[in-house]
Every structure is written in structure tokens, then in C-alpha cells.
Amino acid sequence: MDAETPPVTVIIPTKGRPGKLLRCIRSIPGHINIAVHATCPNAIPDTERNLDVSFGPETIVESFNLLANRVSGDVLPACDDVEFMPGCIEGMTATLASVGGNAVIGSYVANRKHNEDAFVLVGRPMIEERGYLFYPEFLHFFVDFELGRYARSKGKFFYSEESHLVHHHPISSGEFDNTHTQGRMDKWRHDKEVWDRLRGTPPAPRNTTSRT
């Protein structure tokens, strides 16, 4: 890794989707650290990669915040159904380094229309400034809108257009599983109330489909 490139860890919560998680892991360059928080050991696939693994019943947002606090350096929060294209993470880290490290760097989702803050690299100083990675009252949704809006309000959101990834969301891929039926609408209603209380109507960036 280039001495000027900030250290980065891809952090991934996962629940019973070892095949999807394995695809994600295989798309991450070997010099990038990976930390995973899973609901049970069976969620972790066989892989030669050195993973920092923990287990617990936390929600998605709790898991992301737990992982962000456990590792050092910058973090790239990822769903387990994401596949990074070659050069994606390197492009994001280079952009973060070029703006001083205290920022949020967006990426381009190649197979779906997403908001530019759907999948981001977050500098460690930004996490320390906020006191958390994702707003802790959320259960699952709107975390990307909230973080992106915060970063923009500080002039600290930047976009790495050359950093491409694929999100194998079931709407695009047809890869439905049990996680897509476990109280999602109840979580969405809860999180929408939190979002409306915090910020009002979500902003309208170039694309407007949440990553979730």
C-alpha cells in the first residue's frame, strides 16, 4: 500500500448469507483489511482471507458502529451483497487522501440507480467528529442519506466517479433470501420517523434510490 494512502478496512455485517459474503470478500484486494460481524459462525464462508470476525445479535446499524469502533483507520461500510470492481477501493482511498482524510467519499453503483452516498469510504476523523459512523437510532434504513447530508453540510462529501461497484440487490439480481422478509417494513417505518424528525425530507442528489 502506498505510504500516502490512508489505511482502510471494509466492514461487513452479515446474517446467514455466506455465498453472498464470499463473493464480496473475493472482490476486495488482498491488501485491504476486512472485518465482519455475523449472527452465527455458519454465516462465515470458507476463505483463505484473514478476516477479523465477531458474532452477535445486533441490528445492521449497531453492527456497523460496532465494527467501526473496533478497527482503526478509515472504514468502508459494505453490504454483504456488494461486489467491488477492480480499482474501486483504491480510487476511493486515493480521493480521500487527496482531500485530507476528514471526509466521506462516494462511489458509483454500476448496475442500479443509487444516491451518490449509498456506498462510501469514511475517514476516521469524520467518525471521531460525529461520535459514531451511522446515526445510532436507525435500525437499517436512511443511514446513507443522513451521513451524506451531514458530510455535505460540512463541505466534506466528495465523489469518486471512477470507483465502481455492483450491488446485487434482489430488485436487480433476483437473489432474494430470508433477510428480505424479516420485519423490513416495520424497520422502514421506524427509521422513516427518525429521519423525518432529524432532517425532514431526504435531499435529492443526482440519483435518489437508497442503497437498501
Backbone bond lengths (Angstrom), bond angles and torsions (degrees), N, CA, C in turn:
res aa  C-N    CA-C-N  psi(-1)  N-CA   C-N-CA  omega(-1)  CA-C   N-CA-C  phi
1 M - - - 1.456 - - 1.513 109.74 -
2 D 1.307 117.66 138.08 1.455 123.03 177.65 1.513 109.77 -60.67
3 A 1.360 116.42 137.08 1.455 120.62 -177.11 1.521 111.67 -61.33
4 E 1.340 117.59 -24.98 1.455 120.21 -178.35 1.530 112.98 -87.74
5 T 1.307 117.54 -7.21 1.456 121.23 -179.28 1.522 109.48 -86.78
6 P 1.337 118.82 124.83 1.463 120.56 -179.96 1.517 110.99 -60.30
7 P 1.347 117.97 144.02 1.463 119.82 174.85 1.518 109.68 -63.44
8 V 1.308 116.50 145.41 1.461 120.46 -178.23 1.524 109.57 -139.52
9 T 1.320 115.03 143.00 1.461 121.40 172.35 1.518 108.47 -124.08
10 V 1.324 117.00 128.86 1.456 121.19 170.97 1.522 107.07 -80.63
11 I 1.336 116.95 123.02 1.465 121.05 -178.50 1.521 108.51 -111.00
12 I 1.354 115.44 131.42 1.465 120.76 -169.78 1.526 110.52 -136.06
13 P 1.329 118.71 109.72 1.466 119.70 166.34 1.528 109.43 -77.36
14 T 1.314 117.19 147.03 1.467 118.75 -179.13 1.516 109.76 -151.63
15 K 1.325 115.06 150.19 1.462 121.24 -179.24 1.520 109.37 -142.57
16 G 1.312 116.49 97.78 1.461 121.25 171.25 1.510 115.72 64.02
17 R 1.350 117.73 32.08 1.471 120.36 179.56 1.526 109.37 -131.52
18 P 1.347 117.36 61.19 1.468 119.75 -174.82 1.521 114.09 -61.66
19 G 1.331 117.81 -33.86 1.463 119.71 179.17 1.520 111.78 -65.53
20 K 1.322 116.62 -45.12 1.459 120.26 178.17 1.523 110.81 -65.64
21 L 1.337 116.49 -41.68 1.459 119.70 178.85 1.525 110.91 -62.19
22 L 1.332 117.96 -40.86 1.460 120.88 179.51 1.518 111.06 -61.79
23 R 1.316 117.76 -43.05 1.469 120.73 177.47 1.523 110.70 -59.74
24 C 1.321 116.48 -42.39 1.461 120.57 178.39 1.525 110.69 -62.68
25 I 1.312 116.79 -48.11 1.469 121.11 -178.95 1.521 110.82 -59.09
26 R 1.326 117.00 -43.36 1.464 120.71 -178.28 1.524 112.64 -64.89
27 S 1.319 117.17 -20.60 1.464 120.20 -179.90 1.529 113.08 -87.94
28 I 1.321 117.06 -3.91 1.463 121.80 -177.08 1.523 109.11 -96.05
29 P 1.336 118.89 125.47 1.464 121.01 -179.19 1.524 112.38 -55.55
30 G 1.322 115.17 149.24 1.455 121.18 -172.89 1.517 115.05 -62.49
31 H 1.335 117.80 -23.52 1.464 119.29 -178.45 1.522 112.86 -86.84
32 I 1.326 117.11 -1.23 1.459 121.53 -179.78 1.526 109.46 -93.70
33 N 1.329 116.64 132.79 1.460 121.10 177.16 1.527 110.62 -72.46
34 I 1.338 116.07 148.59 1.460 121.94 178.66 1.521 108.88 -131.17
35 A 1.328 117.01 128.20 1.464 122.24 173.90 1.523 108.39 -123.07
36 V 1.324 116.12 133.66 1.463 122.28 -174.89 1.520 109.34 -126.38
37 H 1.334 116.58 136.80 1.463 121.48 171.22 1.519 107.48 -119.00
38 A 1.324 116.32 116.93 1.464 122.03 -173.42 1.522 110.60 -119.40
39 T 1.327 115.10 160.18 1.452 119.60 178.68 1.520 112.48 -77.90
40 C 1.349 117.69 -25.40 1.459 120.97 -178.84 1.531 109.14 -161.31
41 P 1.329 117.89 159.86 1.471 120.73 -179.03 1.525 114.13 -57.85
42 N 1.332 117.51 -31.09 1.466 119.81 -178.87 1.522 112.82 -65.38
43 A 1.323 117.23 -14.20 1.463 120.63 179.32 1.520 112.56 -79.48
44 I 1.332 117.30 -10.70 1.459 121.39 -177.07 1.526 109.71 -97.26
45 P 1.322 118.67 119.20 1.468 121.13 -178.64 1.522 111.66 -77.82
46 D 1.296 115.96 162.93 1.461 121.09 172.25 1.522 108.61 -70.81
47 T 1.307 116.20 125.53 1.459 121.00 179.70 1.512 109.30 -154.20
48 E 1.307 115.85 150.71 1.463 120.50 178.01 1.527 111.84 -82.02
49 R 1.330 117.29 -8.82 1.455 120.48 179.90 1.523 110.99 -69.53
50 N 1.321 116.12 146.35 1.457 122.38 174.77 1.524 108.21 -84.45
51 L 1.327 116.24 109.57 1.457 121.82 -177.02 1.520 110.41 -108.47
52 D 1.321 116.24 142.82 1.454 122.93 170.37 1.521 105.85 -92.46
53 V 1.337 117.31 105.60 1.461 121.34 -169.42 1.524 110.84 -116.32
54 S 1.331 115.71 139.14 1.456 122.08 170.89 1.524 108.34 -137.53
55 F 1.336 115.51 165.99 1.463 120.62 -176.94 1.526 110.24 -133.07
56 G 1.330 115.16 148.84 1.455 119.61 177.17 1.516 111.46 171.27
57 P 1.345 116.86 170.92 1.463 121.75 -175.32 1.526 114.24 -93.82
58 E 1.314 118.23 14.45 1.455 121.64 -172.99 1.536 112.64 -62.22
59 T 1.328 115.78 156.37 1.461 121.00 172.90 1.528 109.11 -68.54
60 I 1.321 115.50 171.88 1.462 120.52 178.31 1.526 110.89 -57.76
61 V 1.319 117.01 -48.25 1.467 120.09 -178.02 1.517 110.61 -66.27
62 E 1.322 117.76 -43.31 1.466 120.52 176.50 1.521 110.90 -59.43
63 S 1.330 116.63 -39.88 1.466 120.43 179.93 1.521 111.43 -65.42
64 F 1.335 117.06 -44.63 1.462 119.76 177.66 1.527 111.02 -59.66
65 N 1.322 117.37 -44.50 1.458 119.99 -178.71 1.522 111.47 -68.45
66 L 1.319 116.72 -38.25 1.467 120.38 176.06 1.530 110.27 -59.73
67 L 1.325 116.31 -47.66 1.465 120.70 -179.42 1.519 111.26 -64.20
68 A 1.333 117.19 -42.98 1.466 120.51 -179.27 1.514 111.38 -61.95
69 N 1.325 116.84 -34.94 1.461 120.69 179.26 1.522 112.13 -77.68
70 R 1.328 116.58 -25.29 1.461 120.16 -175.63 1.520 113.00 -79.94
71 V 1.327 116.76 -30.35 1.455 119.94 -177.18 1.526 109.74 -100.08
72 S 1.312 115.65 166.33 1.458 120.77 176.25 1.526 108.93 -106.83
73 G 1.308 116.11 164.47 1.454 120.15 177.09 1.517 112.28 80.26
74 D 1.326 114.85 -166.91 1.451 122.60 -176.79 1.528 109.98 -78.04
75 V 1.348 116.08 155.20 1.464 119.58 -177.51 1.522 110.97 -129.48
76 L 1.324 114.54 146.82 1.451 122.59 174.94 1.528 106.77 -119.99
77 P 1.339 117.92 96.84 1.465 120.20 179.54 1.525 110.25 -70.00
78 A 1.331 116.22 128.62 1.469 119.72 -176.29 1.517 110.58 -134.32
79 C 1.323 116.60 139.98 1.461 121.11 167.04 1.526 107.88 -70.55
80 D 1.327 116.53 155.36 1.462 118.58 179.69 1.523 112.64 -74.85
81 D 1.351 117.10 -6.93 1.467 119.07 177.46 1.529 112.16 -103.20
82 V 1.331 116.10 24.44 1.462 121.67 175.80 1.528 109.13 -97.76
83 E 1.323 116.13 145.36 1.472 122.53 174.12 1.526 107.62 -128.35
84 F 1.326 115.33 117.32 1.456 120.40 -178.42 1.521 110.50 -81.58
85 M 1.316 117.21 133.52 1.441 121.89 175.57 1.533 109.87 -81.17
86 P 1.346 118.53 156.76 1.467 120.68 -179.67 1.524 111.82 -54.38
87 G 1.316 115.68 132.43 1.460 121.89 178.32 1.508 114.87 84.96
88 C 1.338 118.28 -5.31 1.461 120.75 -176.34 1.522 111.96 -61.80
89 I 1.320 116.62 -55.56 1.465 119.98 -175.67 1.518 110.54 -68.82
90 E 1.316 116.60 -37.44 1.469 119.36 177.91 1.527 110.96 -62.20
91 G 1.336 117.22 -40.01 1.454 120.36 178.18 1.514 112.56 -64.00
92 M 1.329 116.38 -40.09 1.459 120.47 179.40 1.523 111.62 -67.74
93 T 1.334 116.61 -42.37 1.466 119.13 -179.84 1.523 111.38 -67.43
94 A 1.337 116.69 -36.70 1.464 119.68 177.83 1.527 110.73 -64.95
95 T 1.341 116.37 -40.20 1.461 119.97 178.63 1.524 110.41 -65.80
96 L 1.330 117.18 -42.51 1.464 120.25 178.11 1.521 111.22 -60.52
97 A 1.328 116.48 -43.12 1.465 119.81 178.68 1.520 111.64 -63.00
98 S 1.332 116.60 -36.43 1.458 120.58 -176.40 1.523 113.18 -69.63
99 V 1.346 116.75 -20.08 1.475 119.95 -179.49 1.521 112.01 -108.43
100 G 1.332 117.34 11.52 1.456 120.66 171.38 1.510 116.74 97.83
101 G 1.328 118.00 -4.73 1.465 120.00 172.48 1.517 116.25 96.16
102 N 1.326 118.35 -27.39 1.466 120.33 -179.08 1.524 108.93 -94.34
103 A 1.341 115.75 76.77 1.462 119.80 -172.44 1.518 109.92 -163.42
104 V 1.338 114.90 173.08 1.451 123.75 173.94 1.528 107.36 -119.87
105 I 1.338 116.26 130.90 1.464 121.74 -175.72 1.515 109.36 -115.45
106 G 1.333 116.42 119.35 1.455 121.11 178.99 1.514 112.48 -85.23
107 S 1.331 115.58 162.85 1.462 122.08 180.00 1.523 109.70 -130.42
108 Y 1.321 115.83 169.03 1.467 122.56 -177.48 1.527 109.82 -101.38
109 V 1.326 116.94 122.26 1.457 121.62 177.09 1.525 108.02 -89.65
110 A 1.334 116.24 115.04 1.467 121.08 -167.57 1.521 113.67 -76.14
111 N 1.331 118.28 -25.16 1.465 119.27 -170.95 1.523 114.38 -110.62
112 R 1.336 117.58 -0.32 1.465 120.57 179.69 1.516 109.19 -146.34
113 K 1.322 116.64 155.89 1.454 120.02 169.90 1.524 108.46 -79.57
114 H 1.306 115.85 118.75 1.453 122.57 -179.56 1.519 108.91 -131.46
115 N 1.321 115.31 157.39 1.454 119.74 168.39 1.528 109.63 -66.74
116 E 1.322 116.93 150.94 1.464 120.80 -174.99 1.532 112.63 -66.43
117 D 1.328 117.75 -16.99 1.461 120.59 178.89 1.526 112.45 -101.26
118 A 1.341 117.51 17.75 1.462 120.58 -178.45 1.525 112.02 -67.02
119 F 1.326 117.27 -43.83 1.465 122.04 179.66 1.522 107.52 -129.49
120 V 1.311 116.12 115.03 1.463 120.36 -168.30 1.520 111.89 -133.75
121 L 1.315 114.09 156.31 1.455 122.62 167.07 1.516 107.38 -99.32
122 V 1.324 117.10 130.89 1.460 121.40 -174.54 1.530 109.04 -118.17
123 G 1.329 115.97 121.35 1.452 120.44 178.15 1.519 111.50 -67.33
124 R 1.318 116.75 143.26 1.466 120.71 179.41 1.522 112.51 -55.13
125 P 1.346 120.03 -40.60 1.467 118.52 177.93 1.520 113.48 -59.48
126 M 1.319 117.94 -31.22 1.461 120.73 177.61 1.522 111.10 -66.75
127 I 1.339 116.40 -41.09 1.465 120.79 178.17 1.523 109.96 -63.77
128 E 1.325 116.56 -43.24 1.459 120.19 179.89 1.523 111.19 -66.95
129 E 1.321 117.06 -35.83 1.466 121.74 178.61 1.531 110.82 -64.00
130 R 1.334 116.62 -42.23 1.460 121.11 -178.36 1.525 112.45 -80.56
131 G 1.322 116.80 -30.14 1.456 121.43 -174.99 1.513 113.07 91.31
132 Y 1.307 117.54 0.95 1.459 124.19 179.27 1.525 107.76 -168.80
133 L 1.322 115.71 163.92 1.464 120.62 174.05 1.530 109.68 -79.22
134 F 1.342 116.67 -62.14 1.460 122.57 -179.98 1.527 109.87 -112.29
135 Y 1.327 116.10 144.79 1.461 120.67 -177.88 1.529 109.39 -55.84
136 P 1.337 118.18 120.45 1.468 120.77 -165.80 1.520 116.28 -72.41
137 E 1.336 119.11 -10.78 1.466 119.09 177.93 1.532 112.00 -78.10
138 F 1.321 117.44 -17.96 1.462 119.53 177.81 1.523 110.64 -72.24
139 L 1.330 115.62 151.37 1.462 121.85 174.30 1.521 111.83 -98.29
140 H 1.347 116.60 -35.86 1.469 119.23 -173.11 1.528 112.63 -157.98
141 F 1.332 117.04 -43.62 1.461 121.43 -168.88 1.537 111.69 -101.47
142 F 1.339 114.93 164.80 1.468 124.94 171.18 1.529 114.62 70.45
143 V 1.329 118.10 1.06 1.463 119.25 179.98 1.520 111.34 -64.85
144 D 1.332 116.90 -34.20 1.458 120.15 -179.90 1.523 110.70 -68.54
145 F 1.336 117.18 -44.07 1.459 120.33 177.16 1.535 111.25 -59.76
146 E 1.322 115.97 -44.84 1.466 119.96 -176.19 1.517 111.92 -65.75
147 L 1.327 117.26 -46.37 1.452 120.54 179.69 1.524 110.87 -66.25
148 G 1.328 116.52 -43.73 1.458 119.44 179.59 1.517 112.09 -62.57
149 R 1.314 116.10 -41.42 1.464 119.34 179.93 1.525 110.91 -65.70
150 Y 1.323 116.26 -41.03 1.462 119.83 177.60 1.526 110.64 -60.10
151 A 1.343 116.23 -48.68 1.466 119.92 -177.93 1.520 111.06 -62.32
152 R 1.317 116.81 -41.41 1.471 119.74 178.57 1.526 111.30 -63.37
153 S 1.338 116.78 -37.76 1.458 119.94 -178.86 1.526 111.74 -64.52
154 K 1.331 116.70 -22.55 1.456 122.33 178.71 1.528 112.55 -98.96
155 G 1.348 117.33 1.34 1.451 120.53 -175.22 1.513 112.73 69.13
156 K 1.348 116.42 29.97 1.458 120.56 -173.08 1.526 112.81 -121.96
157 F 1.324 116.95 20.83 1.463 119.44 174.47 1.519 109.39 -105.64
158 F 1.332 115.76 129.77 1.463 122.11 179.30 1.521 108.12 -133.93
159 Y 1.323 115.40 156.69 1.463 120.96 -173.17 1.517 109.98 -123.12
160 S 1.334 115.82 127.95 1.459 121.69 178.38 1.525 108.17 -101.95
161 E 1.311 116.76 88.45 1.466 121.56 -172.21 1.526 112.22 -64.27
162 E 1.336 117.53 -25.61 1.459 119.69 -179.28 1.525 112.14 -82.64
163 S 1.339 117.86 -5.75 1.462 122.09 -178.78 1.521 109.52 -91.46
164 H 1.337 115.62 103.38 1.458 121.18 -173.78 1.524 111.28 -106.88
165 L 1.318 115.46 143.86 1.457 121.83 171.58 1.516 109.02 -143.09
166 V 1.323 115.24 165.20 1.460 122.13 176.85 1.524 107.95 -116.46
167 H 1.327 116.21 131.00 1.459 121.19 176.32 1.525 108.12 -106.23
168 H 1.336 115.67 110.93 1.458 120.86 -177.33 1.532 110.07 -83.10
169 H 1.325 115.48 53.51 1.458 121.67 176.18 1.526 108.11 -67.72
170 P 1.329 117.86 143.83 1.471 118.55 -175.95 1.520 114.24 -60.19
171 I 1.326 117.93 -26.04 1.457 119.03 177.51 1.529 110.41 -62.19
172 S 1.346 116.13 -32.04 1.461 120.33 178.64 1.519 112.64 -94.35
173 S 1.334 116.00 -40.18 1.462 120.15 -170.95 1.514 114.41 -97.79
174 G 1.336 116.93 -21.10 1.461 119.75 -173.79 1.518 113.36 77.00
175 E 1.327 117.56 8.08 1.465 122.02 -176.67 1.532 110.55 -87.42
176 F 1.307 116.45 68.58 1.460 120.78 178.19 1.527 110.35 -76.82
177 D 1.333 115.95 148.32 1.458 121.44 173.15 1.526 108.04 -149.06
178 N 1.328 116.76 -177.95 1.462 120.73 -173.95 1.520 113.46 -62.62
179 T 1.317 117.68 -26.19 1.459 119.63 -177.47 1.531 111.99 -64.81
180 H 1.318 116.91 -19.95 1.456 120.17 -177.84 1.529 112.84 -85.63
181 T 1.330 117.21 0.65 1.460 120.44 -179.55 1.521 112.38 -123.31
182 Q 1.325 118.78 8.61 1.459 121.82 -173.82 1.531 111.13 -96.80
183 G 1.314 115.13 80.96 1.450 121.05 174.02 1.507 115.59 65.65
184 R 1.324 117.61 26.54 1.463 119.83 -174.75 1.524 112.90 -62.74
185 M 1.324 117.31 -41.21 1.458 118.51 -178.21 1.526 111.84 -69.55
186 D 1.331 117.24 -36.12 1.469 119.48 175.36 1.529 110.26 -63.19
187 K 1.318 116.05 -41.42 1.471 119.66 177.68 1.525 110.55 -65.13
188 W 1.326 115.77 -41.91 1.461 119.17 -179.41 1.524 110.88 -62.08
189 R 1.336 117.60 -45.04 1.459 120.51 -179.87 1.528 111.09 -62.12
190 H 1.325 116.65 -42.49 1.468 120.31 177.27 1.518 110.68 -60.59
191 D 1.323 115.94 -48.73 1.463 120.08 -176.08 1.522 111.81 -69.08
192 K 1.323 117.46 -33.07 1.463 119.81 177.11 1.525 110.23 -64.54
193 E 1.318 117.74 -38.80 1.462 120.77 177.24 1.526 110.59 -63.94
194 V 1.337 116.13 -41.73 1.469 119.78 178.04 1.522 110.08 -63.38
195 W 1.337 116.38 -45.91 1.458 120.33 -179.04 1.523 111.81 -61.92
196 D 1.335 117.26 -44.13 1.456 120.76 179.93 1.527 110.72 -63.20
197 R 1.316 116.42 -38.04 1.461 119.48 178.29 1.523 111.74 -67.77
198 L 1.329 115.77 -37.38 1.463 119.74 -176.96 1.525 113.08 -76.56
199 R 1.326 115.15 -49.60 1.467 118.61 -166.65 1.521 115.09 -130.90
200 G 1.319 118.94 -12.37 1.448 118.97 -173.05 1.518 111.03 82.56
201 T 1.309 115.96 -157.05 1.462 121.69 -177.30 1.519 110.64 -61.52
202 P 1.354 118.71 133.42 1.469 120.17 179.30 1.517 111.78 -56.55
203 P 1.335 117.09 145.85 1.460 120.17 177.97 1.522 110.97 -64.64
204 A 1.317 117.21 164.68 1.461 122.18 -177.52 1.525 109.45 -113.06
205 P 1.340 118.80 83.26 1.461 120.85 175.50 1.525 110.11 -73.62
206 R 1.323 116.52 -169.31 1.467 120.53 -174.55 1.526 111.44 -57.52
207 N 1.326 116.75 -42.55 1.457 121.42 173.52 1.516 108.14 -118.25
208 T 1.304 118.13 157.02 1.457 118.67 -168.84 1.518 114.71 -132.88
209 T 1.303 119.58 18.95 1.452 121.76 178.67 1.511 109.82 -98.61
210 S 1.328 117.31 118.66 1.461 120.66 179.48 1.521 110.24 -60.12
211 R 1.318 116.60 151.67 1.465 120.59 -178.99 1.519 112.40 -66.27
212 T 1.337 117.08 -19.81 1.445 120.33 -176.65 1.517 111.74 -92.70
